[in-house]
Amino acid sequence: MSLNAQVYFDNNASTKICDSALAEFTELSQNVYANTESSHLLGQWARVHFKKYQEELQNKFQCSGRFIWTSGATESLNQLFSSLISESDRRLILPSIEHAGSLMTAFELYKKKCKVKLLPVDSQGQFSLEDLKAALAESPSLLSMSYGHNVTGGLPDITALKKIIGSQDVLIHGDASQCLRSGLKLNLEQFDFVTLSSHKSYGPKGIGALWVRDPRFNLRPLLFGGGQQENFRSGSVPLPLIGACVKAWGFCLENSKNHKAHLEALKLNLLEYFASSSEFEVITPERSMSHTLLVKCLKQVSQVDLSQKLRGFALSRGSACSDQQKMRMKDNQFENFINDCLVVKDPKFNLSVLNFESSQAQFRISFGFENTMTEVESFIEALKEL
């Protein structure tokens, strides 16, 4: 089978760059190539573009605050957690099935004796407000969660969470890496911090951002050097990547209504098939993104056999980072981390919602705007032949 013959249903892992982003990257690489810190005319021209992109993002998201450009969501998470949790009394609270970028960073902080609390989840990957109340009993805290889970597609109810938090000293971080592509309206101002990724939303790899609502938050740099970006992130400013990223996010925002309707139609078609079949279980959080489905296979089939039979489709079992995370589950120190940090010591709790401890075959479907109903119909026919 040729590479081009596979239907791509793994957009939560990475997306194809859109035309406007690719064009912007090429234009800047060839014509605005000077260093933004250089004092000559060409450097000043590059700096004008950098400031223009900052303002363009604030306009597109209708927000104030600051965007710190990083290599992606993982670096952004590391900078945020290390700034607010290391060497402070603020505790980190996060759901127990967060992406490896969050969970593994929390694990490293735990090993350094930092305060971490994990919220157990139900069979749909959702944490309870009662458990959140228990975790907030000791403040100050940083509540970090995916705003659009990369495997289940679940979306937390921020309004309900804020009612629980009330006037407590709790900062809220949302990892919105998967959200932009879904067509949902993303209101950055409902958070204190937001991490964003380019390559999950039709932009290039190697670039992302940490949005900070209040510039007075004292975030420490991870990287030291030339003091770029007001000393928040040293290193030469990758202007072509930034410009391409801004265009990609703009593409998502400008086409959000059409993309959302299209993705919902694809998802609904699949849900109707799964509802008619007794051979699959779909993880469907009450609030979820339009482009993601996690499906467990109830019939006796191994993961290898399932992958082989569905080889015409580029699918994943879950997060692209989950294999490394699964290896961690066998680490005694990591197991101690989970047991020590869980808010509620529930004997029923495990990470099987993501299939970390189960031999049951599963697959995650994650759509992009280029996927078609014909591809979905073809996938349904392949499922019927399992």
Protein Blocks (a to p, Z undefined) as FASTA:
>chain_A
ZZklpccfblkmoccddfklmmmmmmmmmmmmccfkbcbfklmmmmmmmmmmmmmmmmmn
opghjddddfbjklmmmmmmmmmmgopabdcdddfkbcfklmmmmmmmmmnopacddddd
dfkopacfklmmmmmmpccddddddehifklopacdfklmmmmnmmaccdddddfklmmm
nopacdfklpmbdcddfklnopaehiacdddfblmbccddfbgcehpghhlagcjddfkl
mmmmmmmmmmmmmmmmmmmmmmmmmmmmmmmmmmmpckbccdddfbdcfkbccdddfbdc
dfklmmmmmmmpccdfbdfklmmmmmmmmpmklmmmmmmmpmbacfkbccklnopmccbd
cddddddfkbcfklmmmmmmmmmmZZ
